[in-house]
Amino acid sequence: MKKKQNVHLHLLPIVKEENVSIPKEVARYLLDISKLIIGGAVITAALDIIPDKIVVIYISGTAATVIAVAAFITLLTTKKEKQ
């Protein structure tokens, strides 16, 4: 006969954010996309998938920089509007 095990459940309170700033979330999303682009370029260069590594690095670096600048501009304009 098996013994019953005592199971203790701890319920965590759900915290809801009331102030969700859409431009701030868009900026975070754009920064994540720029990091993924750079990561994809590094993996592509490391695995020798494309013979022109330098071209892939330059194109992805340029695209990631443009997206990151757009994210920072979105953040800065959001902060100015709130003040």
PDB file of N, CA, C and O in Angstrom:
ATOM      1  N   MET A   1       0.831  -1.167   0.000  1.00  0.00           N
ATOM      2  CA  MET A   1       0.000   0.000   0.000  1.00  0.00           C
ATOM      3  C   MET A   1       0.888   1.247   0.000  1.00  0.00           C
ATOM      4  O   MET A   1       1.834   1.337   0.783  1.00  0.00           O
ATOM      5  N   LYS A   2       0.585   2.198  -0.872  1.00  0.00           N
ATOM      6  CA  LYS A   2       1.388   3.405  -0.980  1.00  0.00           C
ATOM      7  C   LYS A   2       0.947   4.438   0.041  1.00  0.00           C
ATOM      8  O   LYS A   2      -0.230   4.555   0.384  1.00  0.00           O
ATOM      9  N   LYS A   3       1.942   5.185   0.513  1.00  0.00           N
ATOM     10  CA  LYS A   3       1.632   6.281   1.424  1.00  0.00           C
ATOM     11  C   LYS A   3       1.258   7.513   0.608  1.00  0.00           C
ATOM     12  O   LYS A   3       1.815   7.765  -0.460  1.00  0.00           O
ATOM     13  N   LYS A   4       0.326   8.256   1.125  1.00  0.00           N
ATOM     14  CA  LYS A   4      -0.050   9.502   0.461  1.00  0.00           C
ATOM     15  C   LYS A   4       0.997  10.561   0.755  1.00  0.00           C
ATOM     16  O   LYS A   4       1.458  10.711   1.887  1.00  0.00           O
ATOM     17  N   GLN A   5       1.360  11.285  -0.284  1.00  0.00           N
ATOM     18  CA  GLN A   5       2.321  12.366  -0.106  1.00  0.00           C
ATOM     19  C   GLN A   5       1.569  13.677   0.048  1.00  0.00           C
ATOM     20  O   GLN A   5       0.580  13.941  -0.636  1.00  0.00           O
ATOM     21  N   ASN A   6       2.065  14.481   0.960  1.00  0.00           N
ATOM     22  CA  ASN A   6       1.461  15.798   1.152  1.00  0.00           C
ATOM     23  C   ASN A   6       1.999  16.739   0.077  1.00  0.00           C
ATOM     24  O   ASN A   6       3.209  16.890  -0.091  1.00  0.00           O
ATOM     25  N   VAL A   7       1.100  17.349  -0.625  1.00  0.00           N
ATOM     26  CA  VAL A   7       1.476  18.297  -1.672  1.00  0.00           C
ATOM     27  C   VAL A   7       1.034  19.676  -1.218  1.00  0.00           C
ATOM     28  O   VAL A   7      -0.131  19.899  -0.887  1.00  0.00           O
ATOM     29  N   HIS A   8       2.003  20.607  -1.210  1.00  0.00           N
ATOM     30  CA  HIS A   8       1.700  21.975  -0.805  1.00  0.00           C
ATOM     31  C   HIS A   8       1.737  22.861  -2.042  1.00  0.00           C
ATOM     32  O   HIS A   8       2.760  22.947  -2.722  1.00  0.00           O
ATOM     33  N   LEU A   9       0.643  23.504  -2.324  1.00  0.00           N
ATOM     34  CA  LEU A   9       0.582  24.416  -3.449  1.00  0.00           C
ATOM     35  C   LEU A   9       0.685  25.841  -2.938  1.00  0.00           C
ATOM     36  O   LEU A   9      -0.008  26.244  -2.004  1.00  0.00           O
ATOM     37  N   HIS A  10       1.564  26.584  -3.573  1.00  0.00           N
ATOM     38  CA  HIS A  10       1.715  27.993  -3.224  1.00  0.00           C
ATOM     39  C   HIS A  10       1.181  28.814  -4.388  1.00  0.00           C
ATOM     40  O   HIS A  10       1.712  28.750  -5.497  1.00  0.00           O
ATOM     41  N   LEU A  11       0.155  29.566  -4.141  1.00  0.00           N
ATOM     42  CA  LEU A  11      -0.427  30.393  -5.182  1.00  0.00           C
ATOM     43  C   LEU A  11       0.260  31.752  -5.182  1.00  0.00           C
ATOM     44  O   LEU A  11       0.369  32.413  -4.150  1.00  0.00           O
ATOM     45  N   LEU A  12       0.715  32.148  -6.351  1.00  0.00           N
ATOM     46  CA  LEU A  12       1.372  33.440  -6.487  1.00  0.00           C
ATOM     47  C   LEU A  12       0.363  34.463  -6.985  1.00  0.00           C
ATOM     48  O   LEU A  12      -0.472  34.160  -7.837  1.00  0.00           O
ATOM     49  N   PRO A  13       0.442  35.658  -6.455  1.00  0.00           N
ATOM     50  CA  PRO A  13      -0.501  36.684  -6.923  1.00  0.00           C
ATOM     51  C   PRO A  13      -0.167  37.103  -8.354  1.00  0.00           C
ATOM     52  O   PRO A  13       1.001  37.188  -8.734  1.00  0.00           O
ATOM     53  N   ILE A  14      -1.192  37.358  -9.121  1.00  0.00           N
ATOM     54  CA  ILE A  14      -1.011  37.811 -10.496  1.00  0.00           C
ATOM     55  C   ILE A  14      -0.989  39.339 -10.482  1.00  0.00           C
ATOM     56  O   ILE A  14      -1.932  39.993 -10.037  1.00  0.00           O
ATOM     57  N   VAL A  15       0.101  39.874 -10.976  1.00  0.00           N
ATOM     58  CA  VAL A  15       0.257  41.324 -11.006  1.00  0.00           C
ATOM     59  C   VAL A  15       0.024  41.791 -12.431  1.00  0.00           C
ATOM     60  O   VAL A  15       0.712  41.366 -13.360  1.00  0.00           O
ATOM     61  N   LYS A  16      -0.938  42.656 -12.589  1.00  0.00           N
ATOM     62  CA  LYS A  16      -1.246  43.182 -13.914  1.00  0.00           C
ATOM     63  C   LYS A  16      -0.671  44.582 -14.045  1.00  0.00           C
ATOM     64  O   LYS A  16      -0.791  45.414 -13.145  1.00  0.00           O
ATOM     65  N   GLU A  17      -0.042  44.819 -15.190  1.00  0.00           N
ATOM     66  CA  GLU A  17       0.452  46.163 -15.462  1.00  0.00           C
ATOM     67  C   GLU A  17      -0.692  46.994 -16.015  1.00  0.00           C
ATOM     68  O   GLU A  17      -1.300  46.642 -17.026  1.00  0.00           O
ATOM     69  N   GLU A  18      -0.973  48.077 -15.356  1.00  0.00           N
ATOM     70  CA  GLU A  18      -2.059  48.928 -15.817  1.00  0.00           C
ATOM     71  C   GLU A  18      -1.588  49.886 -16.905  1.00  0.00           C
ATOM     72  O   GLU A  18      -2.350  50.238 -17.806  1.00  0.00           O
ATOM     73  N   ASN A  19      -0.327  50.306 -16.814  1.00  0.00           N
ATOM     74  CA  ASN A  19       0.202  51.270 -17.775  1.00  0.00           C
ATOM     75  C   ASN A  19       1.098  50.547 -18.773  1.00  0.00           C
ATOM     76  O   ASN A  19       2.303  50.417 -18.554  1.00  0.00           O
ATOM     77  N   VAL A  20       0.518  50.085 -19.852  1.00  0.00           N
ATOM     78  CA  VAL A  20       1.295  49.438 -20.899  1.00  0.00           C
ATOM     79  C   VAL A  20       1.539  50.470 -21.989  1.00  0.00           C
ATOM     80  O   VAL A  20       0.606  50.951 -22.631  1.00  0.00           O
ATOM     81  N   SER A  21       2.788  50.795 -22.181  1.00  0.00           N
ATOM     82  CA  SER A  21       3.155  51.777 -23.189  1.00  0.00           C
ATOM     83  C   SER A  21       3.491  51.041 -24.486  1.00  0.00           C
ATOM     84  O   SER A  21       4.491  50.327 -24.564  1.00  0.00           O
ATOM     85  N   ILE A  22       2.662  51.221 -25.478  1.00  0.00           N
ATOM     86  CA  ILE A  22       2.861  50.522 -26.746  1.00  0.00           C
ATOM     87  C   ILE A  22       4.152  50.955 -27.433  1.00  0.00           C
ATOM     88  O   ILE A  22       4.866  50.087 -27.934  1.00  0.00           O
ATOM     89  N   PRO A  23       4.496  52.239 -27.489  1.00  0.00           N
ATOM     90  CA  PRO A  23       5.774  52.600 -28.121  1.00  0.00           C
ATOM     91  C   PRO A  23       6.984  51.995 -27.401  1.00  0.00           C
ATOM     92  O   PRO A  23       7.978  51.644 -28.036  1.00  0.00           O
ATOM     93  N   LYS A  24       6.891  51.879 -26.087  1.00  0.00           N
ATOM     94  CA  LYS A  24       7.995  51.270 -25.341  1.00  0.00           C
ATOM     95  C   LYS A  24       8.125  49.790 -25.681  1.00  0.00           C
ATOM     96  O   LYS A  24       9.236  49.280 -25.824  1.00  0.00           O
ATOM     97  N   GLU A  25       7.006  49.106 -25.811  1.00  0.00           N
ATOM     98  CA  GLU A  25       7.035  47.695 -26.185  1.00  0.00           C
ATOM     99  C   GLU A  25       7.534  47.514 -27.616  1.00  0.00           C
ATOM    100  O   GLU A  25       8.246  46.553 -27.907  1.00  0.00           O
ATOM    101  N   VAL A  26       7.167  48.423 -28.504  1.00  0.00           N
ATOM    102  CA  VAL A  26       7.656  48.363 -29.881  1.00  0.00           C
ATOM    103  C   VAL A  26       9.171  48.558 -29.911  1.00  0.00           C
ATOM    104  O   VAL A  26       9.872  47.875 -30.657  1.00  0.00           O
ATOM    105  N   ALA A  27       9.670  49.482 -29.106  1.00  0.00           N
ATOM    106  CA  ALA A  27      11.114  49.714 -29.042  1.00  0.00           C
ATOM    107  C   ALA A  27      11.845  48.475 -28.530  1.00  0.00           C
ATOM    108  O   ALA A  27      12.896  48.115 -29.061  1.00  0.00           O
ATOM    109  N   ARG A  28      11.306  47.829 -27.517  1.00  0.00           N
ATOM    110  CA  ARG A  28      11.919  46.598 -27.003  1.00  0.00           C
ATOM    111  C   ARG A  28      11.912  45.507 -28.071  1.00  0.00           C
ATOM    112  O   ARG A  28      12.888  44.774 -28.232  1.00  0.00           O
ATOM    113  N   TYR A  29      10.800  45.410 -28.797  1.00  0.00           N
ATOM    114  CA  TYR A  29      10.685  44.415 -29.853  1.00  0.00           C
ATOM    115  C   TYR A  29      11.724  44.669 -30.953  1.00  0.00           C
ATOM    116  O   TYR A  29      12.361  43.734 -31.437  1.00  0.00           O
ATOM    117  N   LEU A  30      11.890  45.927 -31.341  1.00  0.00           N
ATOM    118  CA  LEU A  30      12.873  46.263 -32.368  1.00  0.00           C
ATOM    119  C   LEU A  30      14.296  45.958 -31.916  1.00  0.00           C
ATOM    120  O   LEU A  30      15.115  45.495 -32.710  1.00  0.00           O
ATOM    121  N   LEU A  31      14.590  46.211 -30.657  1.00  0.00           N
ATOM    122  CA  LEU A  31      15.929  45.875 -30.143  1.00  0.00           C
ATOM    123  C   LEU A  31      16.154  44.367 -30.155  1.00  0.00           C
ATOM    124  O   LEU A  31      17.254  43.907 -30.462  1.00  0.00           O
ATOM    125  N   ASP A  32      15.132  43.604 -29.825  1.00  0.00           N
ATOM    126  CA  ASP A  32      15.261  42.146 -29.882  1.00  0.00           C
ATOM    127  C   ASP A  32      15.493  41.664 -31.313  1.00  0.00           C
ATOM    128  O   ASP A  32      16.291  40.756 -31.545  1.00  0.00           O
ATOM    129  N   ILE A  33      14.798  42.269 -32.262  1.00  0.00           N
ATOM    130  CA  ILE A  33      14.971  41.905 -33.666  1.00  0.00           C
ATOM    131  C   ILE A  33      16.396  42.205 -34.123  1.00  0.00           C
ATOM    132  O   ILE A  33      17.001  41.407 -34.839  1.00  0.00           O
ATOM    133  N   SER A  34      16.933  43.354 -33.711  1.00  0.00           N
ATOM    134  CA  SER A  34      18.294  43.692 -34.123  1.00  0.00           C
ATOM    135  C   SER A  34      19.308  42.709 -33.538  1.00  0.00           C
ATOM    136  O   SER A  34      20.286  42.362 -34.201  1.00  0.00           O
ATOM    137  N   LYS A  35      19.083  42.260 -32.306  1.00  0.00           N
ATOM    138  CA  LYS A  35      19.981  41.260 -31.716  1.00  0.00           C
ATOM    139  C   LYS A  35      19.878  39.929 -32.444  1.00  0.00           C
ATOM    140  O   LYS A  35      20.884  39.243 -32.627  1.00  0.00           O
ATOM    141  N   LEU A  36      18.682  39.561 -32.858  1.00  0.00           N
ATOM    142  CA  LEU A  36      18.511  38.307 -33.592  1.00  0.00           C
ATOM    143  C   LEU A  36      19.167  38.359 -34.969  1.00  0.00           C
ATOM    144  O   LEU A  36      19.695  37.352 -35.441  1.00  0.00           O
ATOM    145  N   ILE A  37      19.137  39.513 -35.610  1.00  0.00           N
ATOM    146  CA  ILE A  37      19.794  39.656 -36.913  1.00  0.00           C
ATOM    147  C   ILE A  37      21.299  39.453 -36.773  1.00  0.00           C
ATOM    148  O   ILE A  37      21.915  38.742 -37.566  1.00  0.00           O
ATOM    149  N   ILE A  38      21.875  40.076 -35.769  1.00  0.00           N
ATOM    150  CA  ILE A  38      23.324  39.915 -35.554  1.00  0.00           C
ATOM    151  C   ILE A  38      23.654  38.464 -35.206  1.00  0.00           C
ATOM    152  O   ILE A  38      24.641  37.918 -35.699  1.00  0.00           O
ATOM    153  N   GLY A  39      22.852  37.854 -34.381  1.00  0.00           N
ATOM    154  CA  GLY A  39      23.080  36.452 -34.028  1.00  0.00           C
ATOM    155  C   GLY A  39      22.998  35.531 -35.233  1.00  0.00           C
ATOM    156  O   GLY A  39      23.800  34.608 -35.371  1.00  0.00           O
ATOM    157  N   GLY A  40      22.029  35.781 -36.104  1.00  0.00           N
ATOM    158  CA  GLY A  40      21.893  34.978 -37.312  1.00  0.00           C
ATOM    159  C   GLY A  40      23.086  35.143 -38.236  1.00  0.00           C
ATOM    160  O   GLY A  40      23.528  34.179 -38.861  1.00  0.00           O
ATOM    161  N   ALA A  41      23.604  36.350 -38.325  1.00  0.00           N
ATOM    162  CA  ALA A  41      24.778  36.588 -39.177  1.00  0.00           C
ATOM    163  C   ALA A  41      26.007  35.890 -38.624  1.00  0.00           C
ATOM    164  O   ALA A  41      26.800  35.335 -39.385  1.00  0.00           O
ATOM    165  N   VAL A  42      26.174  35.911 -37.321  1.00  0.00           N
ATOM    166  CA  VAL A  42      27.326  35.252 -36.709  1.00  0.00           C
ATOM    167  C   VAL A  42      27.245  33.734 -36.908  1.00  0.00           C
ATOM    168  O   VAL A  42      28.243  33.091 -37.231  1.00  0.00           O
ATOM    169  N   ILE A  43      26.067  33.178 -36.716  1.00  0.00           N
ATOM    170  CA  ILE A  43      25.903  31.732 -36.914  1.00  0.00           C
ATOM    171  C   ILE A  43      26.127  31.357 -38.371  1.00  0.00           C
ATOM    172  O   ILE A  43      26.759  30.343 -38.668  1.00  0.00           O
ATOM    173  N   THR A  44      25.604  32.182 -39.284  1.00  0.00           N
ATOM    174  CA  THR A  44      25.795  31.919 -40.711  1.00  0.00           C
ATOM    175  C   THR A  44      27.276  31.960 -41.078  1.00  0.00           C
ATOM    176  O   THR A  44      27.751  31.124 -41.846  1.00  0.00           O
ATOM    177  N   ALA A  45      27.998  32.920 -40.537  1.00  0.00           N
ATOM    178  CA  ALA A  45      29.427  33.028 -40.823  1.00  0.00           C
ATOM    179  C   ALA A  45      30.205  31.876 -40.189  1.00  0.00           C
ATOM    180  O   ALA A  45      31.168  31.381 -40.775  1.00  0.00           O
ATOM    181  N   ALA A  46      29.794  31.452 -39.004  1.00  0.00           N
ATOM    182  CA  ALA A  46      30.521  30.388 -38.308  1.00  0.00           C
ATOM    183  C   ALA A  46      30.313  29.030 -38.974  1.00  0.00           C
ATOM    184  O   ALA A  46      31.216  28.194 -38.964  1.00  0.00           O
ATOM    185  N   LEU A  47      29.147  28.803 -39.546  1.00  0.00           N
ATOM    186  CA  LEU A  47      28.849  27.504 -40.154  1.00  0.00           C
ATOM    187  C   LEU A  47      29.224  27.427 -41.633  1.00  0.00           C
ATOM    188  O   LEU A  47      28.998  26.398 -42.270  1.00  0.00           O
ATOM    189  N   ASP A  48      29.786  28.487 -42.183  1.00  0.00           N
ATOM    190  CA  ASP A  48      30.186  28.540 -43.594  1.00  0.00           C
ATOM    191  C   ASP A  48      29.025  28.220 -44.534  1.00  0.00           C
ATOM    192  O   ASP A  48      29.201  27.508 -45.522  1.00  0.00           O
ATOM    193  N   ILE A  49      27.849  28.743 -44.226  1.00  0.00           N
ATOM    194  CA  ILE A  49      26.689  28.515 -45.077  1.00  0.00           C
ATOM    195  C   ILE A  49      26.816  29.330 -46.369  1.00  0.00           C
ATOM    196  O   ILE A  49      26.464  28.856 -47.448  1.00  0.00           O
ATOM    197  N   ILE A  50      27.318  30.546 -46.247  1.00  0.00           N
ATOM    198  CA  ILE A  50      27.504  31.428 -47.400  1.00  0.00           C
ATOM    199  C   ILE A  50      29.004  31.720 -47.521  1.00  0.00           C
ATOM    200  O   ILE A  50      29.661  32.012 -46.522  1.00  0.00           O
ATOM    201  N   PRO A  51      29.539  31.643 -48.731  1.00  0.00           N
ATOM    202  CA  PRO A  51      30.983  31.854 -48.877  1.00  0.00           C
ATOM    203  C   PRO A  51      31.440  33.283 -48.600  1.00  0.00           C
ATOM    204  O   PRO A  51      32.573  33.484 -48.162  1.00  0.00           O
ATOM    205  N   ASP A  52      30.599  34.271 -48.840  1.00  0.00           N
ATOM    206  CA  ASP A  52      30.980  35.673 -48.595  1.00  0.00           C
ATOM    207  C   ASP A  52      30.599  36.085 -47.179  1.00  0.00           C
ATOM    208  O   ASP A  52      29.533  36.661 -46.961  1.00  0.00           O
ATOM    209  N   LYS A  53      31.461  35.792 -46.227  1.00  0.00           N
ATOM    210  CA  LYS A  53      31.169  36.104 -44.822  1.00  0.00           C
ATOM    211  C   LYS A  53      31.142  37.610 -44.579  1.00  0.00           C
ATOM    212  O   LYS A  53      30.294  38.114 -43.842  1.00  0.00           O
ATOM    213  N   ILE A  54      32.063  38.312 -45.195  1.00  0.00           N
ATOM    214  CA  ILE A  54      32.173  39.752 -44.967  1.00  0.00           C
ATOM    215  C   ILE A  54      30.908  40.473 -45.421  1.00  0.00           C
ATOM    216  O   ILE A  54      30.433  41.377 -44.734  1.00  0.00           O
ATOM    217  N   VAL A  55      30.365  40.090 -46.553  1.00  0.00           N
ATOM    218  CA  VAL A  55      29.152  40.733 -47.074  1.00  0.00           C
ATOM    219  C   VAL A  55      27.973  40.492 -46.125  1.00  0.00           C
ATOM    220  O   VAL A  55      27.190  41.402 -45.850  1.00  0.00           O
ATOM    221  N   VAL A  56      27.859  39.279 -45.639  1.00  0.00           N
ATOM    222  CA  VAL A  56      26.760  38.948 -44.710  1.00  0.00           C
ATOM    223  C   VAL A  56      26.891  39.761 -43.423  1.00  0.00           C
ATOM    224  O   VAL A  56      25.897  40.277 -42.911  1.00  0.00           O
ATOM    225  N   ILE A  57      28.093  39.876 -42.908  1.00  0.00           N
ATOM    226  CA  ILE A  57      28.318  40.633 -41.668  1.00  0.00           C
ATOM    227  C   ILE A  57      27.987  42.114 -41.886  1.00  0.00           C
ATOM    228  O   ILE A  57      27.331  42.730 -41.046  1.00  0.00           O
ATOM    229  N   TYR A  58      28.432  42.681 -42.997  1.00  0.00           N
ATOM    230  CA  TYR A  58      28.153  44.091 -43.263  1.00  0.00           C
ATOM    231  C   TYR A  58      26.662  44.360 -43.438  1.00  0.00           C
ATOM    232  O   TYR A  58      26.132  45.312 -42.866  1.00  0.00           O
ATOM    233  N   ILE A  59      25.994  43.538 -44.213  1.00  0.00           N
ATOM    234  CA  ILE A  59      24.558  43.742 -44.447  1.00  0.00           C
ATOM    235  C   ILE A  59      23.770  43.588 -43.150  1.00  0.00           C
ATOM    236  O   ILE A  59      22.895  44.402 -42.854  1.00  0.00           O
ATOM    237  N   SER A  60      24.075  42.553 -42.380  1.00  0.00           N
ATOM    238  CA  SER A  60      23.340  42.351 -41.127  1.00  0.00           C
ATOM    239  C   SER A  60      23.680  43.433 -40.104  1.00  0.00           C
ATOM    240  O   SER A  60      22.809  43.871 -39.352  1.00  0.00           O
ATOM    241  N   GLY A  61      24.928  43.860 -40.073  1.00  0.00           N
ATOM    242  CA  GLY A  61      25.308  44.939 -39.159  1.00  0.00           C
ATOM    243  C   GLY A  61      24.596  46.236 -39.492  1.00  0.00           C
ATOM    244  O   GLY A  61      24.148  46.953 -38.598  1.00  0.00           O
ATOM    245  N   THR A  62      24.493  46.538 -40.780  1.00  0.00           N
ATOM    246  CA  THR A  62      23.788  47.742 -41.206  1.00  0.00           C
ATOM    247  C   THR A  62      22.300  47.653 -40.862  1.00  0.00           C
ATOM    248  O   THR A  62      21.721  48.602 -40.334  1.00  0.00           O
ATOM    249  N   ALA A  63      21.694  46.516 -41.161  1.00  0.00           N
ATOM    250  CA  ALA A  63      20.264  46.344 -40.862  1.00  0.00           C
ATOM    251  C   ALA A  63      20.007  46.422 -39.355  1.00  0.00           C
ATOM    252  O   ALA A  63      19.046  47.058 -38.923  1.00  0.00           O
ATOM    253  N   ALA A  64      20.855  45.785 -38.564  1.00  0.00           N
ATOM    254  CA  ALA A  64      20.679  45.810 -37.107  1.00  0.00           C
ATOM    255  C   ALA A  64      20.874  47.220 -36.557  1.00  0.00           C
ATOM    256  O   ALA A  64      20.168  47.632 -35.637  1.00  0.00           O
ATOM    257  N   THR A  65      21.827  47.958 -37.119  1.00  0.00           N
ATOM    258  CA  THR A  65      22.060  49.326 -36.658  1.00  0.00           C
ATOM    259  C   THR A  65      20.867  50.217 -36.972  1.00  0.00           C
ATOM    260  O   THR A  65      20.448  51.014 -36.133  1.00  0.00           O
ATOM    261  N   VAL A  66      20.323  50.089 -38.170  1.00  0.00           N
ATOM    262  CA  VAL A  66      19.153  50.899 -38.553  1.00  0.00           C
ATOM    263  C   VAL A  66      17.970  50.579 -37.650  1.00  0.00           C
ATOM    264  O   VAL A  66      17.271  51.488 -37.202  1.00  0.00           O
ATOM    265  N   ILE A  67      17.741  49.311 -37.379  1.00  0.00           N
ATOM    266  CA  ILE A  67      16.614  48.918 -36.524  1.00  0.00           C
ATOM    267  C   ILE A  67      16.826  49.382 -35.088  1.00  0.00           C
ATOM    268  O   ILE A  67      15.882  49.826 -34.435  1.00  0.00           O
ATOM    269  N   ALA A  68      18.068  49.282 -34.588  1.00  0.00           N
ATOM    270  CA  ALA A  68      18.353  49.721 -33.224  1.00  0.00           C
ATOM    271  C   ALA A  68      18.188  51.234 -33.093  1.00  0.00           C
ATOM    272  O   ALA A  68      17.665  51.712 -32.087  1.00  0.00           O
ATOM    273  N   VAL A  69      18.626  51.986 -34.092  1.00  0.00           N
ATOM    274  CA  VAL A  69      18.449  53.442 -34.060  1.00  0.00           C
ATOM    275  C   VAL A  69      16.957  53.789 -34.064  1.00  0.00           C
ATOM    276  O   VAL A  69      16.527  54.695 -33.349  1.00  0.00           O
ATOM    277  N   ALA A  70      16.180  53.076 -34.860  1.00  0.00           N
ATOM    278  CA  ALA A  70      14.731  53.308 -34.865  1.00  0.00           C
ATOM    279  C   ALA A  70      14.126  53.029 -33.493  1.00  0.00           C
ATOM    280  O   ALA A  70      13.227  53.744 -33.048  1.00  0.00           O
ATOM    281  N   ALA A  71      14.617  51.995 -32.830  1.00  0.00           N
ATOM    282  CA  ALA A  71      14.112  51.671 -31.488  1.00  0.00           C
ATOM    283  C   ALA A  71      14.465  52.778 -30.494  1.00  0.00           C
ATOM    284  O   ALA A  71      13.628  53.170 -29.681  1.00  0.00           O
ATOM    285  N   PHE A  72      15.697  53.280 -30.554  1.00  0.00           N
ATOM    286  CA  PHE A  72      16.090  54.338 -29.629  1.00  0.00           C
ATOM    287  C   PHE A  72      15.342  55.641 -29.906  1.00  0.00           C
ATOM    288  O   PHE A  72      14.999  56.368 -28.973  1.00  0.00           O
ATOM    289  N   ILE A  73      15.090  55.938 -31.170  1.00  0.00           N
ATOM    290  CA  ILE A  73      14.302  57.126 -31.502  1.00  0.00           C
ATOM    291  C   ILE A  73      12.878  56.979 -30.966  1.00  0.00           C
ATOM    292  O   ILE A  73      12.298  57.941 -30.464  1.00  0.00           O
ATOM    293  N   THR A  74      12.323  55.783 -31.074  1.00  0.00           N
ATOM    294  CA  THR A  74      10.985  55.528 -30.534  1.00  0.00           C
ATOM    295  C   THR A  74      10.966  55.731 -29.026  1.00  0.00           C
ATOM    296  O   THR A  74      10.026  56.316 -28.489  1.00  0.00           O
ATOM    297  N   LEU A  75      11.995  55.253 -28.346  1.00  0.00           N
ATOM    298  CA  LEU A  75      12.073  55.440 -26.890  1.00  0.00           C
ATOM    299  C   LEU A  75      12.202  56.912 -26.525  1.00  0.00           C
ATOM    300  O   LEU A  75      11.531  57.383 -25.606  1.00  0.00           O
ATOM    301  N   LEU A  76      13.054  57.639 -27.232  1.00  0.00           N
ATOM    302  CA  LEU A  76      13.271  59.047 -26.904  1.00  0.00           C
ATOM    303  C   LEU A  76      12.028  59.887 -27.165  1.00  0.00           C
ATOM    304  O   LEU A  76      11.712  60.771 -26.368  1.00  0.00           O
ATOM    305  N   THR A  77      11.325  59.638 -28.245  1.00  0.00           N
ATOM    306  CA  THR A  77      10.114  60.409 -28.517  1.00  0.00           C
ATOM    307  C   THR A  77       9.011  60.067 -27.538  1.00  0.00           C
ATOM    308  O   THR A  77       8.181  60.919 -27.222  1.00  0.00           O
ATOM    309  N   THR A  78       8.988  58.847 -27.057  1.00  0.00           N
ATOM    310  CA  THR A  78       7.984  58.445 -26.057  1.00  0.00           C
ATOM    311  C   THR A  78       8.233  59.179 -24.746  1.00  0.00           C
ATOM    312  O   THR A  78       7.289  59.660 -24.118  1.00  0.00           O
ATOM    313  N   LYS A  79       9.496  59.271 -24.323  1.00  0.00           N
ATOM    314  CA  LYS A  79       9.812  59.949 -23.067  1.00  0.00           C
ATOM    315  C   LYS A  79       9.516  61.439 -23.148  1.00  0.00           C
ATOM    316  O   LYS A  79       9.055  62.025 -22.169  1.00  0.00           O
ATOM    317  N   LYS A  80       9.771  62.066 -24.293  1.00  0.00           N
ATOM    318  CA  LYS A  80       9.506  63.485 -24.440  1.00  0.00           C
ATOM    319  C   LYS A  80       8.015  63.787 -24.392  1.00  0.00           C
ATOM    320  O   LYS A  80       7.608  64.807 -23.837  1.00  0.00           O
ATOM    321  N   GLU A  81       7.201  62.915 -24.964  1.00  0.00           N
ATOM    322  CA  GLU A  81       5.759  63.126 -24.980  1.00  0.00           C
ATOM    323  C   GLU A  81       5.159  63.019 -23.591  1.00  0.00           C
ATOM    324  O   GLU A  81       4.201  63.724 -23.275  1.00  0.00           O
ATOM    325  N   LYS A  82       5.716  62.137 -22.748  1.00  0.00           N
ATOM    326  CA  LYS A  82       5.167  61.946 -21.400  1.00  0.00           C
ATOM    327  C   LYS A  82       5.503  63.120 -20.482  1.00  0.00           C
ATOM    328  O   LYS A  82       4.748  63.410 -19.554  1.00  0.00           O
ATOM    329  N   GLN A  83       6.612  63.789 -20.726  1.00  0.00           N
ATOM    330  CA  GLN A  83       7.030  64.890 -19.852  1.00  0.00           C
ATOM    331  C   GLN A  83       6.308  66.116 -20.189  1.00  0.00           C
ATOM    332  O   GLN A  83       6.525  67.153 -19.561  1.00  0.00           O
TER     333      GLN A  83
END
